[in-house]
Amino acid sequence: MPYYDFFWNAEIIGHLEQHGVSVEDFEEVVSSPEEIGESRSTGRPCCWGEASDGRFLFCVFEKINDNTVIPVTAYEIHHRGEQGKPR
């Protein structure tokens, strides 16, 4: 499980809240992802994982360095199947 310092500000928090994702949800998924990858639309790092409430979230972020992350966006998706397709 990676350790990250997250850079939060009111704009980022407000954006995630519009998608129903809390600071805690985002940090939980990014710190313990089920899968990591790269966003097709932006090329930024991203990950998928389950929040403690059972929702499966897609999180996009920027890495400032090995330990510092700036959240970009996150939202709930259908759980990914074995071939990486939503099920």
N, C-alpha and C positions, 0 to 999 in steps of 0.2 A: 504494500500500500504506500503510494507516494505521499510525501508531506509537502504542502504548499502554504505559502502566505498569500492571502487573497487581498487584492486592492479593491476596496468597495468605496463607492460614492453614491450620493442620492440619485443621480441619473441612472446609474446601473441598477440600483435596487428597485427604483420605480419601473424600469423597463421589465425586469424579471417579474415583478408583482403583476404587471399587465398580463403576463402569461401564466399566472397562478403559481409561480415558483418563488420560494423564499430563499434567503441567504443560506439558511441551514440545508435546504434541499440541494442547492447548487454545490455547496462545499462537500456534502455527503457523497454525491454522485461522482464529482471530479476526484475526490480522494480515494474512492473505491469503485472505479468503473468496471463494468462487465466487458466493455470493448472500447478501444480507442482508435481514432482515425483522423482524417482530415476532411474538413467541410468541403463539399463539392462546389459550393457557390463562392466561398471566400478563400479557401486554402488554409484557413486557420485550424489549429488543433481542436478536436472535438472528442466527446465521449458519450457513451450510453450507459445507463444504469438505473437501478431501482432505488427510489427514495424510501425512507422508512414507512411512509404511508401506503406503499405498494405501487405508486405510479411509476411508470418507466419514462425517464427523462432523457432528452437529447440536450447536451450542454456544449456551447462553443466558447472558446476563451483565447486569449493571447498569452504567450509565455514571455515575461520580461527577462527572466533568467531561469536557471534550473529549479528554483524554489518559489518564484513569484509569478502569480497568475492574475490577469485582469479578466473578469467575466465579461462576455459579450452578449450572449443570449442563451435562453434555455426554454424548453417547452415540452409538454407531454406528448409522447408518441405511442403507437402500438408496440408491444414487445417485439423485438427482432427474433426471427426464427434462426435455425441453424445455418441457412444459406445467406443470412444477412437481410432477408426480406421481412417486412412487417407481417405479423400474423394476426 
